[in-house]
Amino acid sequence: MNSFQMKQSLKQIDLKTLGILFVMFLLAVVFWNSIFIYPIKLFVVVLHEFSHGLAAIVTGGSIVRIEINQQIGGMCYTMGG
């Protein structure tokens, strides 16, 4: 495969990847407030709050409790750290 063919091949891959990303973006926008996306958003909030807890542990603190609410919000209560 010469350099021109390789560049053409990369262009095709890039266009395909961009197309897939665009479709995924549109689906996320359309279904953002749907029951299908809710569990994913909730999981992201849990990971986010766990990261706060991990930061507290790494810096010598501890996790008191983690609260996640139905409005896709959360709070990580820590002590020390």
FENCORHU-V633583 format. One record per residue. PHI is phi in degrees with one decimal (none if undefined). BURIAL is I if it has 16 or more other ideal C-beta (glycine too) atoms within 10 Angstrom, else O. D_LAST is the distance of its C-alpha to the last C-alpha in Angstrom with 1 decimal. Layout:
# FENCORHU-V633583
((PHI | BURIAL | D_LAST) (PHI | BURIAL | D_LAST))
This chain:
# FENCORHU-V633583
((none | O | 56.3) (-84.0 | O | 56.8) (-65.7 | O | 54.3) (-64.6 | O | 55.8) (-63.2 | O | 55.5) (-65.7 | O | 51.9) (-64.0 | O | 51.0) (-62.9 | O | 52.8) (-63.1 | O | 51.0) (-65.5 | O | 47.6) (-62.0 | O | 48.7) (-63.9 | O | 49.6) (-65.0 | O | 46.3) (-62.2 | O | 44.4) (-65.6 | O | 46.6) (-64.8 | O | 46.1) (-62.7 | O | 42.3) (-62.0 | O | 42.3) (-63.2 | O | 44.6) (-63.8 | O | 42.4) (-62.5 | O | 39.3) (-64.7 | O | 41.4) (-63.8 | O | 42.5) (-63.2 | O | 39.0) (-61.7 | O | 38.0) (-61.4 | O | 41.0) (-62.3 | O | 40.3) (-63.4 | O | 36.7) (-66.5 | O | 38.0) (-65.8 | O | 40.9) (-101.4 | O | 38.9) (-54.8 | O | 35.6) (-99.2 | O | 36.0) (-95.3 | O | 37.7) (-66.9 | O | 36.9) (-72.8 | O | 36.9) (-89.8 | O | 33.9) (-50.9 | O | 31.9) (-62.3 | O | 30.5) (-68.4 | O | 29.4) (-64.1 | O | 27.6) (-63.3 | O | 26.0) (-62.3 | O | 24.9) (-64.2 | O | 23.4) (-64.2 | I | 21.3) (-59.6 | O | 20.1) (-60.2 | O | 19.1) (-62.7 | O | 17.4) (-67.4 | I | 15.3) (-62.1 | O | 14.5) (-66.7 | O | 13.3) (-63.7 | I | 10.7) (-61.9 | I | 9.7) (-63.4 | O | 10.1) (-62.6 | O | 7.9) (-64.8 | I | 4.9) (-63.8 | O | 6.7) (-62.6 | O | 7.6) (-95.1 | O | 4.6) (95.1 | O | 4.6) (-98.1 | O | 3.8) (-145.1 | O | 7.2) (-89.8 | I | 9.7) (-86.1 | O | 11.9) (-165.4 | O | 14.5) (-125.1 | I | 15.8) (-116.4 | O | 18.9) (-124.3 | I | 21.5) (-108.5 | O | 24.6) (-71.2 | O | 28.1) (-86.8 | O | 28.0) (60.6 | O | 25.8) (-132.1 | O | 22.6) (-155.8 | I | 19.4) (-148.0 | O | 16.2) (-112.9 | I | 12.9) (-95.2 | O | 11.4) (-125.9 | I | 7.9) (-130.7 | O | 6.6) (74.4 | O | 3.7) (82.0 | O | 0.0))
